[in-house]
Amino acid sequence: MAIKPAIMDLPIKTAAQGFYAGFSKNVTVTSKLLIGGLVLWAVAFPDQAGGVLNSFNSFILANFATWYIWVVALFVLICVLLALWPTAGRLNLGQPGEKPEFSNFSWFSMMFGAGIGVGMLTWAVAEPVYHFNNNPEVIQGLTNGGTADNIRMAYKWSFLHWGLGAWACYAIAGLSLAFFSYRRGLPLTIRSSLTPLFGKSLSGGLGHVIDIVAVVATILGVAQTLGFGVEQFVAGLARIGIGGLIGEDGTANSLGIIVAIVIIMGASTLSALSGVGKGIKWLSNINMALSIFLLAFFLLFGSTFFGLQALIVGVWDYLIAMPDMMFRVWRTDGVEGSVASNLAGWQGAWSVFYWAWWVAFAPFVGLFLARISRGRSIREFVLGAMIVPSLMCFVWFTWAGGTAIDLELNGGANGVITGAPDGDKIFAMVQYMLSPFLGWAMAVLIVVLLMTYLVTSADSAVLIVNTINAAGDEGPKARPHIVFWGVALGAVVAALLLVGGLKAIQTAMVIGALPFSLVMVLMCVSLVKAIYNDGRRERAGLETVQPAE
């Protein structure tokens, strides 16, 4: 059977003039209506919105938990295959011989900052502490929560959620976009990655739907990250002496949420207006430097030996148990309080939630990774995007979280850390470790670092959404559209936090991630098919890379 030439042109209709000049009106207007409708619905009918979202969430957890678990396992396997496959691994994500635009340090800084960086400040302490007290082994009676025999289990499950599975989601999306955009010359937008499956039909309605799904998933995924960040940002402001922002339950009140959203989204919109090469790169380098400083503090003055031991043993336990953890699905037996029901509930609240979060985040991080990874080989991209950030996460979890566990076990913290809200745990820990003044100074540094991470994530998301709406055009965008999406993103976070707290954002995100998870599975099939057929094309003397202009 004769091999067909690769598709190297995918026209997407954009407006020639007017307010939407350069944008696909079908994608842009529909996305704005969906996001605007969600905000208005949540504000105007909060009880109804909460009830409907919770019903959808329960349905998804009951019927699609297996899908989420196995889909992320598939992404990991595909990434390993592409790195080991000689035909794929050597291919350049650009013209043959093209060199990367950014240095390795800037590449890792932007990748880590946009991908997971902001989550480190909340979950590097909070998650190991939580799993130290409860995890599947505790539920099954195999270990005892809150005791030394449960430390290894705490890190095994923490590494599962922040390790190779998370970064495989990002790598699949980023690699697909970079491959078809920089090798084939197709628009840098989600639909381009499916051309081997659907061809030129993606220029029309089918392609519009795929890009709309990506925009909605991006907004909800980033809203989830910002929701956690807002809670922690307000906790930090309270720790450094700004009062009136915390409610009686220890979390951000309405005033605190609004103040944090205005500060973060205002700064991120200004940064987005400056583009990737200026504001985002500058902020990414700053937050990487501050992150290294904070991590060095935990390495030198935290539980150094405890953290090193947790890192080495934790990585070993994680790698050995990963096949079972990646594929195992716990199902409820319908009996409330039973071991089976508790295991299914734990997996839904943690693993399924995280996989949905990373999938929802994938169009944003994936397109951003593609944008900063031109000129790298597929093998370099996959290994760099999976292994280095995963190791950074593991180091953070073992030294920051390990210090918290060690202080609770052996340092006399007596619940000062475990009793604090998730976003406040890192502040509680450093203030317990240091004198009042040094604790205050460290809290200021963490607030600044958190601010740079939040701004980097938010402004990157605004630029990515506009790139998708503009049919993959990476050039400067009209300022009103940047401002609109900055305001819209802040409004989604504020509206859902005010009407239902973080639970409302989590629920909306899990729902929004489901259709995009199907798109990502198709991306895997499309990418493998394209690379295989490119090998056949090369043997037949056909072009596989669009000639340079």
One Martini backbone bead per residue (centre of mass of N, CA, C, O) as a GRO file, in nm:
protein
  549
    1MET     BB    1   0.094   0.038   0.025
    2ALA     BB    2   0.079   0.357  -0.031
    3ILE     BB    3   0.223   0.640   0.082
    4LYS     BB    4   0.136   0.933   0.212
    5PRO     BB    5   0.170   1.242   0.241
    6ALA     BB    6   0.228   1.479   0.455
    7ILE     BB    7   0.069   1.704   0.644
    8MET     BB    8   0.150   2.077   0.584
    9ASP     BB    9  -0.163   2.182   0.590
   10LEU     BB   10  -0.393   2.383   0.813
   11PRO     BB   11  -0.656   2.556   0.769
   12ILE     BB   12  -0.768   2.841   0.970
   13LYS     BB   13  -1.019   3.036   1.031
   14THR     BB   14  -0.992   3.392   1.040
   15ALA     BB   15  -1.021   3.704   1.120
   16ALA     BB   16  -0.948   4.000   0.925
   17GLN     BB   17  -1.127   4.184   1.120
   18GLY     BB   18  -1.155   4.349   1.400
   19PHE     BB   19  -1.166   4.231   1.719
   20TYR     BB   20  -1.098   3.919   1.587
   21ALA     BB   21  -0.835   3.958   1.461
   22GLY     BB   22  -0.668   3.643   1.419
   23PHE     BB   23  -0.923   3.486   1.514
   24SER     BB   24  -1.122   3.224   1.610
   25LYS     BB   25  -1.449   3.266   1.658
   26ASN     BB   26  -1.551   2.984   1.731
   27VAL     BB   27  -1.354   2.944   1.969
   28THR     BB   28  -1.356   3.210   2.130
   29VAL     BB   29  -1.659   3.260   2.181
   30THR     BB   30  -1.731   2.985   2.302
   31SER     BB   31  -1.532   2.994   2.538
   32LYS     BB   32  -1.642   3.254   2.667
   33LEU     BB   33  -1.929   3.148   2.717
   34LEU     BB   34  -1.859   2.909   2.899
   35ILE     BB   35  -1.700   3.061   3.118
   36GLY     BB   36  -1.907   3.283   3.173
   37GLY     BB   37  -2.139   3.089   3.249
   38LEU     BB   38  -2.003   2.962   3.495
   39VAL     BB   39  -1.974   3.220   3.662
   40LEU     BB   40  -2.272   3.310   3.666
   41TRP     BB   41  -2.387   3.049   3.786
   42ALA     BB   42  -2.220   3.048   4.052
   43VAL     BB   43  -2.328   3.331   4.148
   44ALA     BB   44  -2.647   3.312   4.102
   45PHE     BB   45  -2.643   2.967   4.162
   46PRO     BB   46  -2.482   2.816   4.403
   47ASP     BB   47  -2.652   2.568   4.489
   48GLN     BB   48  -2.701   2.448   4.213
   49ALA     BB   49  -2.408   2.430   4.122
   50GLY     BB   50  -2.310   2.246   4.350
   51GLY     BB   51  -2.506   2.008   4.297
   52VAL     BB   52  -2.432   1.945   4.002
   53LEU     BB   53  -2.127   1.907   4.034
   54ASN     BB   54  -2.147   1.674   4.242
   55SER     BB   55  -2.301   1.478   4.060
   56PHE     BB   56  -2.089   1.459   3.839
   57ASN     BB   57  -1.857   1.368   4.018
   58SER     BB   58  -1.982   1.103   4.117
   59PHE     BB   59  -2.015   0.979   3.836
   60ILE     BB   60  -1.716   0.981   3.753
   61LEU     BB   61  -1.599   0.819   3.996
   62ALA     BB   62  -1.787   0.564   3.937
   63ASN     BB   63  -1.713   0.540   3.598
   64PHE     BB   64  -1.389   0.679   3.554
   65ALA     BB   65  -1.152   0.576   3.726
   66THR     BB   66  -1.025   0.366   3.539
   67TRP     BB   67  -0.963   0.555   3.308
   68TYR     BB   68  -0.764   0.742   3.451
   69ILE     BB   69  -0.559   0.532   3.544
   70TRP     BB   70  -0.495   0.401   3.258
   71VAL     BB   71  -0.425   0.652   3.093
   72VAL     BB   72  -0.166   0.733   3.249
   73ALA     BB   73  -0.022   0.468   3.201
   74LEU     BB   74  -0.011   0.504   2.894
   75PHE     BB   75   0.164   0.761   2.888
   76VAL     BB   76   0.416   0.634   3.009
   77LEU     BB   77   0.458   0.412   2.795
   78ILE     BB   78   0.486   0.601   2.549
   79CYS     BB   79   0.732   0.758   2.647
   80VAL     BB   80   0.922   0.518   2.668
   81LEU     BB   81   0.899   0.429   2.376
   82LEU     BB   82   1.006   0.696   2.242
   83ALA     BB   83   1.287   0.692   2.384
   84LEU     BB   84   1.368   0.388   2.274
   85TRP     BB   85   1.297   0.459   1.989
   86PRO     BB   86   1.508   0.525   1.742
   87THR     BB   87   1.330   0.671   1.530
   88ALA     BB   88   1.222   0.883   1.744
   89GLY     BB   89   1.455   0.991   1.934
   90ARG     BB   90   1.624   1.153   1.694
   91LEU     BB   91   1.418   1.355   1.645
   92ASN     BB   92   1.356   1.680   1.553
   93LEU     BB   93   1.192   1.975   1.687
   94GLY     BB   94   1.251   2.056   1.372
   95GLN     BB   95   1.502   2.126   1.203
   96PRO     BB   96   1.767   1.996   1.090
   97GLY     BB   97   2.000   2.103   1.339
   98GLU     BB   98   1.841   2.249   1.531
   99LYS     BB   99   1.852   2.473   1.797
  100PRO     BB  100   1.794   2.576   2.092
  101GLU     BB  101   1.672   2.868   2.242
  102PHE     BB  102   1.720   2.751   2.528
  103SER     BB  103   1.857   2.690   2.801
  104ASN     BB  104   1.853   2.452   3.036
  105PHE     BB  105   1.783   2.634   3.274
  106SER     BB  106   1.542   2.782   3.144
  107TRP     BB  107   1.387   2.529   3.067
  108PHE     BB  108   1.351   2.413   3.355
  109SER     BB  109   1.227   2.662   3.484
  110MET     BB  110   0.971   2.688   3.303
  111MET     BB  111   0.870   2.398   3.333
  112PHE     BB  112   0.843   2.393   3.644
  113GLY     BB  113   0.681   2.653   3.695
  114ALA     BB  114   0.431   2.579   3.507
  115GLY     BB  115   0.372   2.280   3.598
  116ILE     BB  116   0.438   2.264   3.953
  117GLY     BB  117   0.574   2.474   4.141
  118VAL     BB  118   0.330   2.584   4.314
  119GLY     BB  119   0.265   2.303   4.452
  120MET     BB  120   0.510   2.274   4.638
  121LEU     BB  121   0.426   2.483   4.866
  122THR     BB  122   0.191   2.294   4.955
  123TRP     BB  123   0.262   1.965   4.902
  124ALA     BB  124   0.552   1.907   5.015
  125VAL     BB  125   0.415   1.902   5.305
  126ALA     BB  126   0.112   1.805   5.307
  127GLU     BB  127   0.121   1.519   5.173
  128PRO     BB  128   0.316   1.353   5.350
  129VAL     BB  129   0.157   1.410   5.608
  130TYR     BB  130  -0.102   1.273   5.523
  131HIS     BB  131   0.019   0.987   5.442
  132PHE     BB  132   0.138   0.938   5.724
  133ASN     BB  133  -0.169   0.901   5.839
  134ASN     BB  134  -0.290   0.820   5.537
  135ASN     BB  135  -0.340   0.511   5.352
  136PRO     BB  136  -0.381   0.211   5.208
  137GLU     BB  137  -0.220   0.059   5.432
  138VAL     BB  138  -0.384   0.166   5.667
  139ILE     BB  139  -0.664   0.071   5.573
  140GLN     BB  140  -0.550  -0.244   5.566
  141GLY     BB  141  -0.347  -0.276   5.826
  142LEU     BB  142  -0.021  -0.268   5.752
  143THR     BB  143  -0.013   0.013   5.892
  144ASN     BB  144   0.063   0.302   6.098
  145GLY     BB  145  -0.052   0.593   6.163
  146GLY     BB  146   0.196   0.821   6.269
  147THR     BB  147   0.442   0.629   6.217
  148ALA     BB  148   0.747   0.504   6.126
  149ASP     BB  149   0.619   0.263   5.941
  150ASN     BB  150   0.483   0.505   5.732
  151ILE     BB  151   0.693   0.665   5.566
  152ARG     BB  152   0.727   0.503   5.300
  153MET     BB  153   0.430   0.526   5.215
  154ALA     BB  154   0.413   0.833   5.191
  155TYR     BB  155   0.622   0.847   4.947
  156LYS     BB  156   0.505   0.656   4.742
  157TRP     BB  157   0.237   0.828   4.697
  158SER     BB  158   0.360   1.101   4.638
  159PHE     BB  159   0.528   1.013   4.388
  160LEU     BB  160   0.299   0.921   4.211
  161HIS     BB  161   0.156   1.215   4.182
  162TRP     BB  162   0.462   1.376   4.107
  163GLY     BB  163   0.574   1.212   3.877
  164LEU     BB  164   0.567   1.047   3.583
  165GLY     BB  165   0.262   1.080   3.535
  166ALA     BB  166   0.244   1.386   3.522
  167TRP     BB  167   0.475   1.430   3.298
  168ALA     BB  168   0.345   1.255   3.078
  169CYS     BB  169   0.110   1.439   3.014
  170TYR     BB  170   0.285   1.676   2.919
  171ALA     BB  171   0.461   1.529   2.708
  172ILE     BB  172   0.242   1.444   2.511
  173ALA     BB  173   0.134   1.723   2.442
  174GLY     BB  174   0.406   1.865   2.370
  175LEU     BB  175   0.509   1.665   2.153
  176SER     BB  176   0.275   1.682   1.956
  177LEU     BB  177   0.293   1.986   1.901
  178ALA     BB  178   0.593   2.004   1.815
  179PHE     BB  179   0.592   1.803   1.584
  180PHE     BB  180   0.357   1.938   1.401
  181SER     BB  181   0.473   2.233   1.403
  182TYR     BB  182   0.807   2.200   1.356
  183ARG     BB  183   0.791   1.976   1.119
  184ARG     BB  184   0.507   2.047   0.955
  185GLY     BB  185   0.384   2.351   0.994
  186LEU     BB  186   0.164   2.361   1.192
  187PRO     BB  187  -0.041   2.471   1.403
  188LEU     BB  188  -0.022   2.579   1.749
  189THR     BB  189  -0.251   2.336   1.805
  190ILE     BB  190  -0.434   2.073   1.903
  191ARG     BB  191  -0.547   1.968   1.626
  192SER     BB  192  -0.274   1.904   1.479
  193SER     BB  193  -0.216   1.624   1.641
  194LEU     BB  194  -0.468   1.475   1.452
  195THR     BB  195  -0.405   1.447   1.139
  196PRO     BB  196  -0.353   1.131   1.098
  197LEU     BB  197  -0.671   1.078   1.159
  198PHE     BB  198  -0.846   1.352   1.019
  199GLY     BB  199  -0.712   1.567   0.872
  200LYS     BB  200  -0.871   1.832   0.704
  201SER     BB  201  -1.127   1.829   0.897
  202LEU     BB  202  -0.985   2.018   1.120
  203SER     BB  203  -1.068   2.298   0.993
  204GLY     BB  204  -1.335   2.260   1.128
  205GLY     BB  205  -1.556   2.163   1.366
  206LEU     BB  206  -1.378   1.948   1.499
  207GLY     BB  207  -1.141   2.140   1.564
  208HIS     BB  208  -1.300   2.338   1.736
  209VAL     BB  209  -1.380   2.142   1.962
  210ILE     BB  210  -1.094   2.065   2.052
  211ASP     BB  211  -1.005   2.357   2.130
  212ILE     BB  212  -1.230   2.414   2.334
  213VAL     BB  213  -1.162   2.185   2.529
  214ALA     BB  214  -0.876   2.296   2.588
  215VAL     BB  215  -0.955   2.570   2.706
  216VAL     BB  216  -1.135   2.473   2.938
  217ALA     BB  217  -0.926   2.288   3.072
  218THR     BB  218  -0.718   2.508   3.126
  219ILE     BB  219  -0.882   2.695   3.307
  220LEU     BB  220  -0.950   2.473   3.523
  221GLY     BB  221  -0.662   2.379   3.588
  222VAL     BB  222  -0.550   2.659   3.672
  223ALA     BB  223  -0.766   2.718   3.885
  224GLN     BB  224  -0.672   2.499   4.077
  225THR     BB  225  -0.391   2.613   4.130
  226LEU     BB  226  -0.487   2.898   4.221
  227GLY     BB  227  -0.659   2.806   4.457
  228PHE     BB  228  -0.428   2.703   4.629
  229GLY     BB  229  -0.257   2.966   4.611
  230VAL     BB  230  -0.455   3.161   4.747
  231GLU     BB  231  -0.469   3.025   5.021
  232GLN     BB  232  -0.159   3.052   5.073
  233PHE     BB  233  -0.124   3.355   5.030
  234VAL     BB  234  -0.307   3.439   5.264
  235ALA     BB  235  -0.153   3.290   5.484
  236GLY     BB  236   0.107   3.456   5.440
  237LEU     BB  237  -0.005   3.737   5.497
  238ALA     BB  238  -0.084   3.669   5.787
  239ARG     BB  239   0.209   3.590   5.887
  240ILE     BB  240   0.322   3.900   5.811
  241GLY     BB  241   0.059   4.094   5.929
  242ILE     BB  242  -0.208   4.066   5.754
  243GLY     BB  243  -0.521   4.137   5.829
  244GLY     BB  244  -0.860   4.010   5.762
  245LEU     BB  245  -0.816   3.723   5.565
  246ILE     BB  246  -0.917   3.530   5.797
  247GLY     BB  247  -1.103   3.291   5.914
  248GLU     BB  248  -1.216   3.084   6.169
  249ASP     BB  249  -1.103   2.819   5.999
  250GLY     BB  250  -0.811   2.932   5.866
  251THR     BB  251  -0.918   3.048   5.604
  252ALA     BB  252  -1.006   3.221   5.346
  253ASN     BB  253  -1.180   3.490   5.292
  254SER     BB  254  -1.337   3.697   5.085
  255LEU     BB  255  -1.127   3.922   5.102
  256GLY     BB  256  -0.877   3.747   5.056
  257ILE     BB  257  -0.952   3.643   4.776
  258ILE     BB  258  -0.978   3.915   4.630
  259VAL     BB  259  -0.698   4.027   4.688
  260ALA     BB  260  -0.535   3.795   4.560
  261ILE     BB  261  -0.656   3.807   4.275
  262VAL     BB  262  -0.581   4.098   4.206
  263ILE     BB  263  -0.276   4.069   4.236
  264ILE     BB  264  -0.217   3.822   4.054
  265MET     BB  265  -0.375   3.904   3.789
  266GLY     BB  266  -0.245   4.175   3.746
  267ALA     BB  267   0.049   4.074   3.717
  268SER     BB  268  -0.002   3.857   3.494
  269THR     BB  269  -0.110   4.045   3.273
  270LEU     BB  270   0.144   4.218   3.248
  271SER     BB  271   0.329   3.980   3.175
  272ALA     BB  272   0.175   3.879   2.922
  273LEU     BB  273   0.226   4.143   2.754
  274SER     BB  274   0.549   4.066   2.728
  275GLY     BB  275   0.588   3.765   2.714
  276VAL     BB  276   0.806   3.496   2.710
  277GLY     BB  277   1.098   3.638   2.671
  278LYS     BB  278   1.044   3.812   2.931
  279GLY     BB  279   0.851   3.788   3.183
  280ILE     BB  280   0.850   3.474   3.211
  281LYS     BB  281   1.154   3.425   3.211
  282TRP     BB  282   1.221   3.613   3.447
  283LEU     BB  283   1.036   3.478   3.661
  284SER     BB  284   1.148   3.189   3.637
  285ASN     BB  285   1.436   3.256   3.735
  286ILE     BB  286   1.352   3.365   4.010
  287ASN     BB  287   1.194   3.112   4.120
  288MET     BB  288   1.434   2.922   4.098
  289ALA     BB  289   1.627   3.071   4.289
  290LEU     BB  290   1.435   3.070   4.537
  291SER     BB  291   1.399   2.764   4.547
  292ILE     BB  292   1.694   2.696   4.601
  293PHE     BB  293   1.712   2.851   4.865
  294LEU     BB  294   1.486   2.702   5.018
  295LEU     BB  295   1.602   2.417   4.980
  296ALA     BB  296   1.871   2.479   5.121
  297PHE     BB  297   1.747   2.524   5.395
  298PHE     BB  298   1.642   2.230   5.432
  299LEU     BB  299   1.916   2.090   5.389
  300LEU     BB  300   2.072   2.246   5.631
  301PHE     BB  301   1.817   2.294   5.866
  302GLY     BB  302   1.689   2.043   5.843
  303SER     BB  303   1.629   1.699   5.779
  304THR     BB  304   1.881   1.577   5.620
  305PHE     BB  305   1.899   1.266   5.668
  306PHE     BB  306   1.601   1.205   5.642
  307GLY     BB  307   1.573   1.308   5.349
  308LEU     BB  308   1.784   1.124   5.213
  309GLN     BB  309   1.653   0.858   5.294
  310ALA     BB  310   1.374   0.916   5.167
  311LEU     BB  311   1.473   0.944   4.877
  312ILE     BB  312   1.607   0.671   4.826
  313VAL     BB  313   1.379   0.484   4.932
  314GLY     BB  314   1.140   0.616   4.781
  315VAL     BB  315   1.234   0.562   4.490
  316TRP     BB  316   1.248   0.260   4.518
  317ASP     BB  317   0.954   0.206   4.603
  318TYR     BB  318   0.826   0.342   4.358
  319LEU     BB  319   0.949   0.169   4.127
  320ILE     BB  320   0.850  -0.106   4.233
  321ALA     BB  321   0.530  -0.011   4.271
  322MET     BB  322   0.428   0.128   4.007
  323PRO     BB  323   0.272  -0.087   3.845
  324ASP     BB  324   0.054  -0.124   4.062
  325MET     BB  325  -0.031   0.178   4.108
  326MET     BB  326  -0.106   0.246   3.803
  327PHE     BB  327  -0.335  -0.009   3.770
  328ARG     BB  328  -0.485   0.005   4.024
  329VAL     BB  329  -0.835  -0.062   4.116
  330TRP     BB  330  -1.067   0.054   4.340
  331ARG     BB  331  -1.370  -0.098   4.464
  332THR     BB  332  -1.669  -0.076   4.577
  333ASP     BB  333  -1.918  -0.257   4.794
  334GLY     BB  334  -2.143  -0.044   4.928
  335VAL     BB  335  -2.007  -0.025   5.214
  336GLU     BB  336  -1.996   0.177   5.463
  337GLY     BB  337  -1.661   0.165   5.596
  338SER     BB  338  -1.519  -0.016   5.430
  339VAL     BB  339  -1.233  -0.101   5.285
  340ALA     BB  340  -1.324  -0.074   4.990
  341SER     BB  341  -1.453   0.208   5.019
  342ASN     BB  342  -1.203   0.355   5.131
  343LEU     BB  343  -1.019   0.300   4.889
  344ALA     BB  344  -1.196   0.432   4.673
  345GLY     BB  345  -1.208   0.709   4.813
  346TRP     BB  346  -0.908   0.764   4.813
  347GLN     BB  347  -0.857   0.743   4.506
  348GLY     BB  348  -1.058   0.968   4.424
  349ALA     BB  349  -0.921   1.199   4.607
  350TRP     BB  350  -0.633   1.148   4.466
  351SER     BB  351  -0.558   1.002   4.198
  352VAL     BB  352  -0.796   1.095   4.021
  353PHE     BB  353  -0.762   1.391   4.075
  354TYR     BB  354  -0.471   1.419   3.967
  355TRP     BB  355  -0.516   1.314   3.680
  356ALA     BB  356  -0.718   1.533   3.609
  357TRP     BB  357  -0.533   1.772   3.660
  358TRP     BB  358  -0.308   1.699   3.455
  359VAL     BB  359  -0.493   1.690   3.208
  360ALA     BB  360  -0.601   1.983   3.233
  361PHE     BB  361  -0.295   2.099   3.222
  362ALA     BB  362  -0.175   1.992   2.944
  363PRO     BB  363  -0.238   2.213   2.729
  364PHE     BB  364  -0.074   2.428   2.869
  365VAL     BB  365   0.201   2.286   2.921
  366GLY     BB  366   0.237   2.161   2.643
  367LEU     BB  367   0.245   2.425   2.476
  368PHE     BB  368   0.473   2.548   2.639
  369LEU     BB  369   0.683   2.326   2.587
  370ALA     BB  370   0.684   2.355   2.285
  371ARG     BB  371   0.772   2.656   2.276
  372ILE     BB  372   1.060   2.580   2.449
  373SER     BB  373   1.158   2.299   2.255
  374ARG     BB  374   1.284   2.383   2.013
  375GLY     BB  375   1.548   2.166   1.886
  376ARG     BB  376   1.476   1.906   2.021
  377SER     BB  377   1.470   1.594   2.094
  378ILE     BB  378   1.263   1.349   2.179
  379ARG     BB  379   1.442   1.224   2.397
  380GLU     BB  380   1.513   1.486   2.542
  381PHE     BB  381   1.226   1.571   2.603
  382VAL     BB  382   1.121   1.327   2.763
  383LEU     BB  383   1.347   1.310   2.978
  384GLY     BB  384   1.338   1.611   3.066
  385ALA     BB  385   1.014   1.619   3.128
  386MET     BB  386   1.028   1.372   3.347
  387ILE     BB  387   1.287   1.340   3.532
  388VAL     BB  388   1.378   1.616   3.643
  389PRO     BB  389   1.106   1.714   3.773
  390SER     BB  390   1.064   1.466   3.948
  391LEU     BB  391   1.320   1.499   4.120
  392MET     BB  392   1.244   1.776   4.229
  393CYS     BB  393   0.996   1.679   4.376
  394PHE     BB  394   1.134   1.468   4.559
  395VAL     BB  395   1.317   1.662   4.707
  396TRP     BB  396   1.099   1.839   4.826
  397PHE     BB  397   0.939   1.615   4.979
  398THR     BB  398   1.179   1.510   5.159
  399TRP     BB  399   1.278   1.788   5.293
  400ALA     BB  400   1.018   1.933   5.362
  401GLY     BB  401   0.832   1.697   5.452
  402GLY     BB  402   1.046   1.552   5.629
  403THR     BB  403   1.075   1.774   5.837
  404ALA     BB  404   0.784   1.765   5.937
  405ILE     BB  405   0.781   1.470   6.028
  406ASP     BB  406   1.026   1.486   6.221
  407LEU     BB  407   0.906   1.706   6.408
  408GLU     BB  408   0.660   1.529   6.494
  409LEU     BB  409   0.824   1.278   6.596
  410ASN     BB  410   1.117   1.432   6.726
  411GLY     BB  411   1.066   1.775   6.767
  412GLY     BB  412   0.795   1.875   6.926
  413ALA     BB  413   0.541   1.992   6.761
  414ASN     BB  414   0.253   1.886   6.841
  415GLY     BB  415   0.064   1.975   6.572
  416VAL     BB  416   0.149   2.248   6.438
  417ILE     BB  417   0.153   2.129   6.145
  418THR     BB  418  -0.088   1.923   6.113
  419GLY     BB  419  -0.308   2.148   6.218
  420ALA     BB  420  -0.270   2.297   5.971
  421PRO     BB  421  -0.344   2.411   5.696
  422ASP     BB  422  -0.217   2.329   5.402
  423GLY     BB  423  -0.112   2.625   5.319
  424ASP     BB  424   0.024   2.665   5.628
  425LYS     BB  425   0.245   2.450   5.690
  426ILE     BB  426   0.510   2.590   5.596
  427PHE     BB  427   0.483   2.828   5.794
  428ALA     BB  428   0.468   2.668   6.057
  429MET     BB  429   0.744   2.534   6.027
  430VAL     BB  430   0.941   2.781   6.005
  431GLN     BB  431   0.839   2.912   6.275
  432TYR     BB  432   0.928   2.671   6.452
  433MET     BB  433   1.240   2.669   6.365
  434LEU     BB  434   1.243   2.979   6.421
  435SER     BB  435   1.264   3.277   6.490
  436PRO     BB  436   1.047   3.526   6.468
  437PHE     BB  437   1.206   3.693   6.258
  438LEU     BB  438   1.301   3.464   6.068
  439GLY     BB  439   1.018   3.355   6.018
  440TRP     BB  440   0.915   3.612   5.883
  441ALA     BB  441   1.127   3.628   5.655
  442MET     BB  442   1.058   3.351   5.532
  443ALA     BB  443   0.763   3.419   5.470
  444VAL     BB  444   0.825   3.639   5.267
  445LEU     BB  445   0.977   3.462   5.065
  446ILE     BB  446   0.742   3.265   5.011
  447VAL     BB  447   0.545   3.478   4.904
  448VAL     BB  448   0.719   3.565   4.665
  449LEU     BB  449   0.744   3.287   4.535
  450LEU     BB  450   0.443   3.236   4.504
  451MET     BB  451   0.391   3.480   4.324
  452THR     BB  452   0.572   3.394   4.084
  453TYR     BB  453   0.428   3.127   4.027
  454LEU     BB  454   0.142   3.235   3.980
  455VAL     BB  455   0.211   3.432   3.754
  456THR     BB  456   0.338   3.229   3.560
  457SER     BB  457   0.088   3.049   3.528
  458ALA     BB  458  -0.121   3.266   3.442
  459ASP     BB  459   0.029   3.402   3.198
  460SER     BB  460   0.070   3.145   3.039
  461ALA     BB  461  -0.229   3.074   3.007
  462VAL     BB  462  -0.315   3.324   2.850
  463LEU     BB  463  -0.126   3.276   2.605
  464ILE     BB  464  -0.226   2.992   2.532
  465VAL     BB  465  -0.522   3.055   2.480
  466ASN     BB  466  -0.461   3.263   2.252
  467THR     BB  467  -0.317   3.067   2.065
  468ILE     BB  468  -0.557   2.882   2.016
  469ASN     BB  469  -0.757   3.108   1.921
  470ALA     BB  470  -0.522   3.190   1.689
  471ALA     BB  471  -0.440   2.924   1.536
  472GLY     BB  472  -0.125   2.922   1.658
  473ASP     BB  473  -0.042   3.209   1.705
  474GLU     BB  474   0.260   3.351   1.858
  475GLY     BB  475   0.207   3.627   1.839
  476PRO     BB  476   0.091   3.910   1.906
  477LYS     BB  477  -0.171   4.019   2.108
  478ALA     BB  478  -0.449   4.156   2.182
  479ARG     BB  479  -0.500   4.316   2.472
  480PRO     BB  480  -0.804   4.254   2.532
  481HIS     BB  481  -0.763   3.939   2.539
  482ILE     BB  482  -0.567   3.924   2.771
  483VAL     BB  483  -0.746   4.066   2.977
  484PHE     BB  484  -0.988   3.880   2.964
  485TRP     BB  485  -0.842   3.612   3.057
  486GLY     BB  486  -0.741   3.724   3.322
  487VAL     BB  487  -1.023   3.787   3.437
  488ALA     BB  488  -1.156   3.508   3.390
  489LEU     BB  489  -0.967   3.342   3.567
  490GLY     BB  490  -1.019   3.500   3.828
  491ALA     BB  491  -1.331   3.456   3.828
  492VAL     BB  492  -1.333   3.151   3.853
  493VAL     BB  493  -1.185   3.132   4.119
  494ALA     BB  494  -1.363   3.323   4.289
  495ALA     BB  495  -1.642   3.195   4.242
  496LEU     BB  496  -1.576   2.903   4.343
  497LEU     BB  497  -1.466   2.981   4.621
  498LEU     BB  498  -1.721   3.140   4.726
  499VAL     BB  499  -1.939   2.895   4.676
  500GLY     BB  500  -1.723   2.613   4.741
  501GLY     BB  501  -1.441   2.624   4.719
  502LEU     BB  502  -1.212   2.389   4.633
  503LYS     BB  503  -1.426   2.174   4.563
  504ALA     BB  504  -1.551   2.321   4.318
  505ILE     BB  505  -1.294   2.324   4.144
  506GLN     BB  506  -1.240   2.022   4.141
  507THR     BB  507  -1.504   1.940   4.005
  508ALA     BB  508  -1.479   2.107   3.744
  509MET     BB  509  -1.207   1.981   3.658
  510VAL     BB  510  -1.287   1.681   3.633
  511ILE     BB  511  -1.496   1.737   3.413
  512GLY     BB  512  -1.311   1.894   3.202
  513ALA     BB  513  -1.097   1.652   3.164
  514LEU     BB  514  -1.242   1.417   3.024
  515PRO     BB  515  -1.245   1.499   2.716
  516PHE     BB  516  -0.930   1.545   2.702
  517SER     BB  517  -0.842   1.253   2.754
  518LEU     BB  518  -0.932   1.156   2.475
  519VAL     BB  519  -0.749   1.339   2.309
  520MET     BB  520  -0.482   1.217   2.425
  521VAL     BB  521  -0.515   0.936   2.315
  522LEU     BB  522  -0.517   1.031   2.019
  523MET     BB  523  -0.233   1.151   2.030
  524CYS     BB  524  -0.081   0.889   2.064
  525VAL     BB  525  -0.172   0.752   1.805
  526SER     BB  526  -0.083   0.978   1.610
  527LEU     BB  527   0.221   0.987   1.678
  528VAL     BB  528   0.297   0.694   1.617
  529LYS     BB  529   0.194   0.697   1.327
  530ALA     BB  530   0.374   0.927   1.221
  531ILE     BB  531   0.653   0.802   1.281
  532TYR     BB  532   0.616   0.542   1.122
  533ASN     BB  533   0.547   0.682   0.845
  534ASP     BB  534   0.813   0.844   0.823
  535GLY     BB  535   0.991   0.601   0.772
  536ARG     BB  536   0.851   0.530   0.504
  537ARG     BB  537   0.896   0.802   0.363
  538GLU     BB  538   1.203   0.801   0.360
  539ARG     BB  539   1.224   0.540   0.184
  540ALA     BB  540   1.040   0.694  -0.049
  541GLY     BB  541   1.134   1.012  -0.064
  542LEU     BB  542   0.973   1.176   0.143
  543GLU     BB  543   0.857   1.430   0.313
  544THR     BB  544   0.876   1.515   0.686
  545VAL     BB  545   0.972   1.816   0.648
  546GLN     BB  546   0.931   2.132   0.640
  547PRO     BB  547   1.061   2.356   0.464
  548ALA     BB  548   1.249   2.612   0.493
  549GLU     BB  549   1.211   2.961   0.443
   0.00000   0.00000   0.00000
